[in-house]
Amino acid sequence: MNTTEYKIYIDDVIRRVENARLKVSPHHIVKIIAVSKYSTASEIEKLYKIGQRAFGENKVQDLKAKAQELEAYPLEWHMIGNLQKNKINHFLDLHPALFHALDSLELAQELQKRLEAKNMILDTLLQINSAKEESKHGVMPELACGVYKQIQNECPNINLKGVMSIGAHSEDKEIIKKSFETTYAIYKQCNGATICSMGMSGDFELAIACGSNMVRLGSVMFDK
Ligand SMILES: *Cc1c(COP(=O)(O)O)cnc(C)c1O
């Protein structure tokens, strides 16, 4: 696609997000994170040039490589994948805008130590395993509020801003919806939470209908 065709294509994605959010309320604002994990730096640049600023990666090394390659642009980098303990320092040195995938109290405690040593604050979301799937990371829904509170109390350098979840892996829309509703209910119970990150290319309209205010769109943003 050339730039004009690409812009028309992206406008269509934005229109879909817009329609979904307006069905919730005119005051319901949804932020789009363009997930660039399958895309090259030049594809990211193309999308930036038509107005997209926030990008998401799921691996520390890819985030680092792309952030370096594109350092001339004021991009906002989101880490959406799970974080291994041995990568924490590399990760923090990239100064990400938001970490979506804090998935255990143990990782929070390790992060807290490194953050304190670097005198840094990290904006973070607690990942919830809403459909209790073995293949997924995240805190179990029944433990989520307690863990959220405990991190708030014990980890002053982790600034918890809300929750993140991946919709249930199912063909059944009702099951996916239920997983989003579970996440949203937790989000509403967490003290001070303002971000509910849920919805990907295949299910973002449903996620927004269930209360998501941050969608992570990969394939649909990059025409993959
Ligand atoms: C890859 C990924 C996405 C985007 O997936 P698409 O289906 O391509 O939109 C969103 N969130 C997470 C955590 C991902 O790993």
The ligand as a Gaussian input file, in Angstrom:
#p B3LYP/6-31G(d) Opt

LIG

0 1
 C        0.395000      -9.877000      19.697000
 C       -0.349000      -9.307000      20.799000
 C       -1.396000      -8.414000      20.544000
 C       -1.876000      -8.034000      19.155000
 O       -2.397000      -9.145000      18.483000
 P       -3.253000      -8.998000      17.122000
 O       -4.165000     -10.154000      17.138000
 O       -2.248000      -9.051000      16.009000
 O       -3.958000      -7.698000      17.183000
 C       -2.047000      -7.857000      21.646000
 N       -1.679000      -8.156000      22.919000
 C       -0.674000      -9.004000      23.186000
 C       -0.329000      -9.290000      24.603000
 C        0.020000      -9.605000      22.138000
 O        1.019000     -10.465000      22.420000

